[in-house]
Amino acid sequence: MKIAPFIFASVIFLFSTIIHAQELRKKGLSFASIEQNGDVRINGSTKGRFEPNGNIRVDGSIEGRIEYNGNIRKGNVIVGRVEANGEVKSDGYVVGKIENNGDVKEDGLLIGSAVGVKKEKAAVIFFFNFFK
């Protein structure tokens, strides 16, 4: 019977981790989150959604897509790419990097963090301005 409280506390911790797992921060402050269903919240307001098939919806309309190979499209145009090592490229130039620990860097400087967020989704929010 003494194991039940331990299990209960573990479950509560797990759920609290999941709830806050996809959070984006700038200057240490949370400014965006990605809900479990893909909804994107910026400063508390729902601005769009990442769909399971890769589509990026903004205010209900499909505005872009994250492709399986890391390409990011806005409309039908490739606007960038996230490499396997986390480098974010636009027009062939490195514009930033999403580190494995979630650090987001621009020109080598730390500009934020993306804890528990896929690198491609973090790049869409930090570097390609889909959600304003």
Rosetta silent file (secondary structure, phi, psi, omega in degrees, C-alpha in Angstrom):
SEQUENCE: MKIAPFIFASVIFLFSTIIHAQELRKKGLSFASIEQNGDVRINGSTKGRFEPNGNIRVDGSIEGRIEYNGNIRKGNVIVGRVEANGEVKSDGYVVGKIENNGDVKEDGLLIGSAVGVKKEKAAVIFFFNFFK
SCORE:     score description
SCORE:     0.000 S_00000001
   1 L     0.000  -20.808  179.835    0.000    0.000    0.000 S_00000001
   2 L   -76.432  -15.013  179.830    2.948    2.371    0.435 S_00000001
   3 H   -78.806  -24.611 -178.148    3.749    2.130   -3.260 S_00000001
   4 H   -58.155  -47.282  178.548    0.400    3.669   -4.305 S_00000001
   5 H   -62.105  -36.340  178.422    1.323    7.254   -3.257 S_00000001
   6 H   -62.733  -46.455  178.930    4.649    6.916   -5.086 S_00000001
   7 H   -62.561  -44.214  179.344    2.911    5.763   -8.274 S_00000001
   8 H   -59.349  -46.406  179.716    0.326    8.543   -7.949 S_00000001
   9 H   -63.737  -38.037  178.459    3.055   11.182   -7.521 S_00000001
  10 H   -64.111  -41.964  179.370    4.940    9.762  -10.514 S_00000001
  11 H   -64.472  -43.488  178.377    1.832    9.945  -12.703 S_00000001
  12 H   -60.824  -44.627  178.488    1.171   13.552  -11.645 S_00000001
  13 H   -60.853  -44.317 -179.986    4.789   14.475  -12.448 S_00000001
  14 H   -60.163  -46.577 -179.938    4.559   12.770  -15.839 S_00000001
  15 H   -65.064  -38.633  179.167    1.363   14.628  -16.764 S_00000001
  16 H   -67.028  -33.404  176.304    2.784   17.976  -15.638 S_00000001
  17 H   -67.635  -42.623 -179.964    5.865   17.320  -17.782 S_00000001
  18 H   -64.369  -42.845 -177.835    3.721   16.443  -20.802 S_00000001
  19 H   -60.005  -40.881 -176.960    1.530   19.530  -20.394 S_00000001
  20 L  -100.215   11.575 -171.816    4.560   21.848  -20.414 S_00000001
  21 L   -68.994  -29.833 -176.142    6.712   19.716  -22.697 S_00000001
  22 L  -113.259   76.501 -175.297    6.264   21.819  -25.839 S_00000001
  23 E  -121.582  139.057  177.246    7.064   25.302  -24.683 S_00000001
  24 E  -114.380  137.658 -176.444    9.012   28.021  -26.464 S_00000001
  25 E  -129.396  145.951  170.199   10.822   30.764  -24.574 S_00000001
  26 E  -127.523  133.234 -179.249   12.525   34.059  -25.388 S_00000001
  27 L    52.311   34.813  176.974   14.662   35.800  -22.762 S_00000001
  28 L    82.180   -6.892 -177.946   13.569   33.134  -20.287 S_00000001
  29 E  -105.793  136.221  177.766    9.864   33.917  -20.662 S_00000001
  30 E   -67.578  129.096  177.016    7.349   31.590  -22.255 S_00000001
  31 E  -124.243  -15.390 -178.306    5.838   33.170  -25.363 S_00000001
  32 E  -151.625  156.230  174.116    4.488   30.166  -27.249 S_00000001
  33 E  -147.417  156.057  175.422    3.386   26.593  -26.786 S_00000001
  34 E  -117.737  116.247 -178.089    2.356   23.702  -28.948 S_00000001
  35 L   -73.049  165.278 -178.783   -0.540   21.731  -27.526 S_00000001
  36 L   -59.167  -31.362 -179.719   -0.772   17.962  -27.757 S_00000001
  37 L   -85.229    2.297  178.129   -3.347   18.282  -30.583 S_00000001
  38 L    99.483  -10.280  179.452   -0.984   20.538  -32.585 S_00000001
  39 E   -59.958  138.083  178.284   -2.573   23.888  -31.702 S_00000001
  40 E  -106.181  123.605  177.285   -0.054   26.730  -31.589 S_00000001
  41 E  -112.356  127.567  175.378   -0.570   29.343  -28.891 S_00000001
  42 E  -114.808  120.986 -177.413    1.318   32.623  -29.022 S_00000001
  43 L    48.100   40.482  174.556    1.057   34.693  -25.841 S_00000001
  44 L    89.556  -13.067 -178.881   -2.009   32.665  -24.841 S_00000001
  45 E  -102.617  135.963  177.175   -3.976   33.031  -28.103 S_00000001
  46 E   -71.985  121.612 -177.367   -4.446   30.175  -30.552 S_00000001
  47 E  -109.395  -20.854 -177.571   -2.856   31.296  -33.832 S_00000001
  48 E   178.335 -158.262 -175.045   -2.749   28.080  -35.823 S_00000001
  49 E  -158.625  142.737  168.102   -1.949   24.405  -35.850 S_00000001
  50 E   -95.450  119.556 -179.248    0.642   21.862  -36.885 S_00000001
  51 L   -92.287  153.691 -178.119   -1.238   18.978  -38.488 S_00000001
  52 L   -58.125  -27.516 -178.879   -0.012   15.364  -38.385 S_00000001
  53 L   -83.967    2.237  178.234    0.406   15.295  -42.190 S_00000001
  54 L   102.622  -14.310  179.975    2.860   18.232  -42.070 S_00000001
  55 E   -64.552  146.903  175.388    0.463   21.036  -43.000 S_00000001
  56 E  -114.418  115.969  178.634    0.802   24.326  -41.144 S_00000001
  57 E  -101.959  136.550  175.112   -2.514   26.099  -40.572 S_00000001
  58 E  -126.138  121.157 -178.168   -2.712   29.776  -39.666 S_00000001
  59 L    49.605   40.413  175.102   -6.125   31.132  -38.679 S_00000001
  60 L    89.935  -16.370 -178.373   -7.767   28.085  -40.294 S_00000001
  61 E  -102.481  142.933  175.636   -6.022   28.291  -43.684 S_00000001
  62 E   -73.015  117.513 -177.622   -3.184   26.060  -44.848 S_00000001
  63 E  -107.698  -18.308 -176.930   -0.207   28.428  -45.159 S_00000001
  64 E  -171.762 -167.005 -174.957    2.644   25.969  -45.438 S_00000001
  65 E  -158.354  142.970  169.192    4.059   22.552  -44.803 S_00000001
  66 E  -101.710  119.939 -178.104    6.873   20.766  -43.010 S_00000001
  67 L   -92.429  159.020 -176.070    8.153   18.032  -45.312 S_00000001
  68 L   -58.355  -26.103 -177.057    9.677   14.734  -44.215 S_00000001
  69 L   -91.397    5.736  178.715   13.135   15.814  -45.449 S_00000001
  70 L    97.755   -8.789  177.216   13.217   18.992  -43.324 S_00000001
  71 E   -66.084  143.784  175.274   12.072   21.433  -46.013 S_00000001
  72 E  -119.049  123.629 -179.118    9.701   24.159  -44.854 S_00000001
  73 E  -109.768  142.195  170.063    7.275   25.534  -47.420 S_00000001
  74 E  -117.564  113.611 -167.747    5.233   28.721  -47.313 S_00000001
  75 L    66.254 -129.140  177.358    2.542   28.247  -49.902 S_00000001
  76 L  -102.451    4.988 -175.045    4.302   26.197  -52.571 S_00000001
  77 E   -99.709  132.164  174.719    7.689   27.882  -52.128 S_00000001
  78 E   -74.044  117.625 -179.493   10.498   26.339  -50.078 S_00000001
  79 E  -101.706  -13.995 -179.569   11.491   29.081  -47.613 S_00000001
  80 E  -176.375 -176.308 -177.263   13.905   27.062  -45.550 S_00000001
  81 E  -155.714  145.900  172.443   15.165   23.783  -44.279 S_00000001
  82 E  -112.183  118.536 -179.656   16.156   22.199  -40.990 S_00000001
  83 L   -78.334  163.788 -179.515   19.186   19.942  -41.312 S_00000001
  84 L   -59.312  -30.126 -179.660   19.661   16.786  -39.231 S_00000001
  85 L   -84.513    3.579  177.515   22.261   18.603  -37.095 S_00000001
  86 L    95.223   -6.720  178.042   19.728   21.344  -36.245 S_00000001
  87 E   -64.699  134.967  177.439   21.029   24.023  -38.607 S_00000001
  88 E  -104.993  122.812 -177.564   18.224   26.202  -39.947 S_00000001
  89 E  -117.555  145.204  173.583   18.823   27.396  -43.499 S_00000001
  90 E  -137.040  128.778 -176.516   17.067   29.971  -45.646 S_00000001
  91 L    53.773   33.202  177.748   18.120   30.558  -49.259 S_00000001
  92 L    83.493   -6.791 -178.644   21.025   28.179  -48.636 S_00000001
  93 E  -103.223  143.109  176.283   22.451   30.256  -45.783 S_00000001
  94 E   -73.403  121.967  178.797   22.515   29.215  -42.128 S_00000001
  95 E  -108.001  -14.654  179.978   20.231   31.594  -40.209 S_00000001
  96 E  -177.477 -175.494  179.359   20.162   29.734  -36.932 S_00000001
  97 E  -151.051  139.506  173.004   20.412   26.474  -35.103 S_00000001
  98 E  -106.582  110.563 -178.028   18.189   24.405  -32.839 S_00000001
  99 L   -75.116  160.928  179.156   20.491   22.521  -30.467 S_00000001
 100 L   -61.585  -28.128  179.478   19.699   19.032  -29.158 S_00000001
 101 L   -84.655    2.796  178.299   19.137   20.482  -25.666 S_00000001
 102 L    97.697   -9.452  177.947   16.485   22.868  -27.053 S_00000001
 103 E   -62.419  137.692  177.603   18.634   26.014  -27.195 S_00000001
 104 E  -111.908  123.322 -177.415   17.748   28.237  -30.159 S_00000001
 105 E  -121.262  143.196  174.282   20.624   30.258  -31.583 S_00000001
 106 E  -128.376  125.677 -175.644   20.770   32.990  -34.211 S_00000001
 107 L    53.528   35.421  178.344   24.197   34.075  -35.473 S_00000001
 108 L    80.838   -6.245 -178.742   25.685   31.943  -32.679 S_00000001
 109 E  -100.035  138.183  178.317   23.833   33.862  -29.959 S_00000001
 110 E   -67.973  121.826  179.534   21.237   32.252  -27.711 S_00000001
 111 E  -115.739  -10.580 -179.717   17.827   33.782  -28.498 S_00000001
 112 E   174.404 -168.296  177.554   15.511   31.291  -26.828 S_00000001
 113 E  -143.543  153.874 -179.758   14.655   27.704  -26.094 S_00000001
 114 E  -134.614   80.791 -175.008   12.313   25.089  -27.478 S_00000001
 115 E   -76.735  120.896  176.993   11.931   22.423  -24.803 S_00000001
 116 L    74.294   11.548 -176.881   10.392   19.217  -26.115 S_00000001
 117 L  -103.530  136.502  174.879    9.605   20.765  -29.500 S_00000001
 118 L   -59.793  143.432 -176.013   10.600   19.153  -32.801 S_00000001
 119 H   -56.924  -39.928 -178.951   13.335   21.189  -34.453 S_00000001
 120 H   -64.105  -40.974  179.607   11.248   21.851  -37.572 S_00000001
 121 H   -67.564  -40.541  177.457    8.344   23.247  -35.532 S_00000001
 122 H   -62.165  -41.267  179.400   10.680   25.437  -33.497 S_00000001
 123 H   -63.104  -41.191  178.851   12.242   26.764  -36.714 S_00000001
 124 H   -57.634  -42.353 -176.436    8.804   27.597  -38.143 S_00000001
 125 H   -78.851  -44.557 -175.636    8.007   29.695  -35.073 S_00000001
 126 H   -78.785  -37.474 -168.668   11.415   31.311  -34.414 S_00000001
 127 H  -113.404  -21.908 -172.527   12.758   31.872  -37.939 S_00000001
 128 L  -115.254    5.455  168.629    9.971   31.762  -40.539 S_00000001
 129 L    48.915   46.072  174.550    7.222   33.885  -38.910 S_00000001
 130 L   -72.824  -40.609 -175.051    4.190   31.793  -39.761 S_00000001
 131 L  -108.821  118.826 -176.850    2.410   32.728  -36.527 S_00000001
 132 L  -110.381    0.000    0.000    2.345   36.430  -35.632 S_00000001
